[in-house]
């Protein structure tokens, strides 16, 4: 193969689902994945802030854990969801300055997500959710970064779209983020 190394990897997912009632689902999930080092090679513009110089680094490895519940209500027309999650990333890329990237970091994202989707009544539809996200650096080549939050990642995120059918031909909607 001309001296190139293989980037072959095995990923897996396992999940359990329990339905204590027809309208309720409880689940647990675990999965692995990776982000290859060349994933942002098209982002070489300084304005974009792409990862230049990271093309030959190991892939970032992810482990994701999730526990959740889903409840169909309003006669099966509205779905309410809740989930707690954690994602651990190893071999995270860190910029050491001067366009030099190395695999040294460990990152953790964990939080809670609540969602709504469907018709609350025959005229009112709701779509949206809220996420609380605690995203922190767990290990770093720079000890001062350990415990710091990720840049550009909000702690709280909310979006809701509501549509109301005034008549069969007129619908009014509003959205908040």
C-alpha positions as CSV (number, residue, x, y, z in Angstrom):
1,X,0.0,0.0,0.0
2,X,2.9,2.4,-0.5
3,X,3.8,2.6,3.2
4,X,0.5,4.2,4.3
5,X,-1.1,3.1,7.5
6,X,-4.6,1.7,7.6
7,X,-7.3,3.8,9.3
8,X,-9.7,0.9,9.7
9,X,-11.6,0.9,13.0
10,X,-14.5,-1.0,14.5
11,X,-17.4,0.9,16.1
12,X,-20.4,-0.5,17.9
13,X,-23.7,0.5,19.5
14,X,-25.9,-1.3,22.0
15,X,-29.3,-0.2,23.3
16,X,-32.1,-1.4,25.5
17,X,-35.8,-0.5,25.2
18,X,-38.5,-1.0,27.7
19,X,-42.2,-0.2,27.3
20,X,-44.0,-0.1,30.7
21,X,-47.1,1.2,28.9
22,X,-48.2,1.5,25.3
23,X,-47.5,5.2,25.2
24,X,-44.2,5.2,27.1
25,X,-40.8,4.1,26.1
26,X,-37.7,4.0,28.3
27,X,-34.3,3.4,26.8
28,X,-30.5,3.2,27.4
29,X,-27.9,3.4,24.7
30,X,-24.1,3.2,24.4
31,X,-22.2,3.9,21.1
32,X,-18.7,4.5,19.8
33,X,-17.6,6.6,16.9
34,X,-14.7,8.6,15.5
35,X,-13.9,11.9,13.8
36,X,-11.1,11.4,11.2
37,X,-8.3,13.9,11.2
38,X,-9.0,15.1,7.7
39,X,-12.6,16.0,8.3
40,X,-12.1,19.7,7.9
41,X,-9.5,19.8,5.1
42,X,-11.9,21.9,3.0
43,X,-11.8,24.6,5.7
44,X,-8.5,26.1,4.9
45,X,-9.7,29.6,5.0
46,X,-8.5,31.7,8.0
47,X,-12.0,33.2,8.2
48,X,-13.5,29.7,8.8
49,X,-10.9,28.6,11.4
50,X,-10.5,25.1,10.0
51,X,-8.1,22.5,11.3
52,X,-5.0,23.0,9.1
53,X,-2.0,20.9,10.0
54,X,-4.1,18.1,11.6
55,X,-4.4,15.9,8.5
56,X,-2.0,13.2,9.9
57,X,-3.3,13.0,13.5
58,X,-5.2,10.0,14.9
59,X,-9.0,10.2,14.7
60,X,-10.7,11.6,17.7
61,X,-12.5,8.7,19.5
62,X,-16.0,9.1,21.0
63,X,-18.0,7.1,23.6
64,X,-21.7,8.2,24.0
65,X,-24.0,7.2,26.8
66,X,-27.7,8.1,26.9
67,X,-30.7,7.3,29.1
68,X,-34.1,8.6,28.0
69,X,-37.9,8.4,27.9
70,X,-40.6,9.1,25.3
71,X,-44.2,9.6,26.0
72,X,-47.0,9.8,23.4
73,X,-49.9,11.9,24.8
74,X,-52.8,13.9,23.4
75,X,-54.3,10.8,21.9
76,X,-50.9,9.8,20.3
77,X,-50.6,13.2,18.5
78,X,-47.9,14.7,20.8
79,X,-44.5,13.2,21.6
80,X,-42.7,14.4,24.8
81,X,-39.1,13.3,25.2
82,X,-36.4,13.6,27.9
83,X,-32.8,12.3,27.8
84,X,-29.7,12.5,29.9
85,X,-26.4,12.0,28.0
86,X,-22.6,12.0,28.2
87,X,-20.1,12.0,25.4
88,X,-16.4,11.4,26.2
89,X,-13.9,12.2,23.5
90,X,-10.3,11.0,23.6
91,X,-7.4,12.0,21.3
92,X,-9.0,15.4,20.9
93,X,-7.1,17.9,18.8
94,X,-5.5,20.9,20.4
95,X,-3.9,23.8,18.8
96,X,-0.5,24.3,20.3
97,X,0.0,27.6,18.5
98,X,1.5,28.4,15.2
99,X,-0.8,26.1,13.3
100,X,0.5,23.0,15.1
101,X,-2.1,20.5,16.3
102,X,-1.5,17.5,18.5
103,X,-3.6,14.6,19.9
104,X,-3.6,15.4,23.6
105,X,-7.0,16.4,24.9
106,X,-9.9,14.6,26.5
107,X,-13.3,16.3,26.3
108,X,-16.6,15.6,28.0
109,X,-20.0,16.8,27.1
110,X,-22.9,15.9,29.3
111,X,-26.4,17.2,29.9
112,X,-30.1,17.0,29.6
113,X,-32.4,17.4,26.6
114,X,-36.2,17.9,26.7
115,X,-38.3,17.9,23.6
116,X,-41.9,18.3,22.3
117,X,-43.2,17.4,18.8
118,X,-46.7,17.2,17.4
119,X,-50.2,18.5,18.0
120,X,-51.2,19.5,21.5
121,X,-54.8,20.1,20.3
122,X,-56.4,19.8,16.9
123,X,-55.4,23.4,16.2
124,X,-52.1,23.9,18.1
125,X,-48.9,22.2,17.0
126,X,-45.6,22.5,19.0
127,X,-42.1,21.6,17.9
128,X,-38.9,22.3,19.9
129,X,-36.9,21.6,23.0
130,X,-34.4,22.7,25.6
131,X,-30.9,21.5,26.2
132,X,-28.6,22.0,29.1
133,X,-25.0,21.2,28.1
134,X,-21.9,21.1,30.4
135,X,-19.0,20.7,27.9
136,X,-15.6,20.8,29.5
137,X,-11.9,19.9,28.9
138,X,-11.0,16.9,31.0
139,X,-7.4,16.5,30.1
140,X,-5.0,18.8,28.2
141,X,-1.3,19.3,27.4
142,X,-1.9,22.7,29.1
143,X,-3.0,22.0,32.7
144,X,-4.6,25.5,32.9
145,X,-7.2,24.4,30.4
146,X,-8.4,21.4,32.4
147,X,-12.0,22.2,33.7
148,X,-12.5,25.0,31.2
149,X,-15.7,25.0,29.1
150,X,-15.5,24.5,25.3
151,X,-15.4,27.6,23.3
152,X,-18.6,28.6,21.3
153,X,-20.8,26.0,23.0
154,X,-23.8,27.3,24.9
155,X,-24.7,26.1,28.3
156,X,-28.4,26.5,27.6
157,X,-30.2,26.2,24.3
158,X,-34.0,26.5,23.6
159,X,-36.1,26.6,20.5
160,X,-39.9,26.4,20.1
161,X,-42.1,26.6,17.1
162,X,-45.8,27.0,17.7
163,X,-48.4,26.8,14.8
164,X,-52.1,27.6,15.4
165,X,-54.7,26.8,12.8
166,X,-57.1,29.7,12.8
167,X,-59.2,28.1,10.0
168,X,-58.6,25.3,7.6
169,X,-56.8,27.7,5.2
170,X,-55.1,30.1,7.7
171,X,-52.3,29.1,10.1
172,X,-50.4,31.5,12.4
173,X,-47.0,30.6,13.8
174,X,-44.3,31.9,16.1
175,X,-40.8,30.8,16.8
176,X,-38.5,31.5,19.7
177,X,-34.8,30.6,20.1
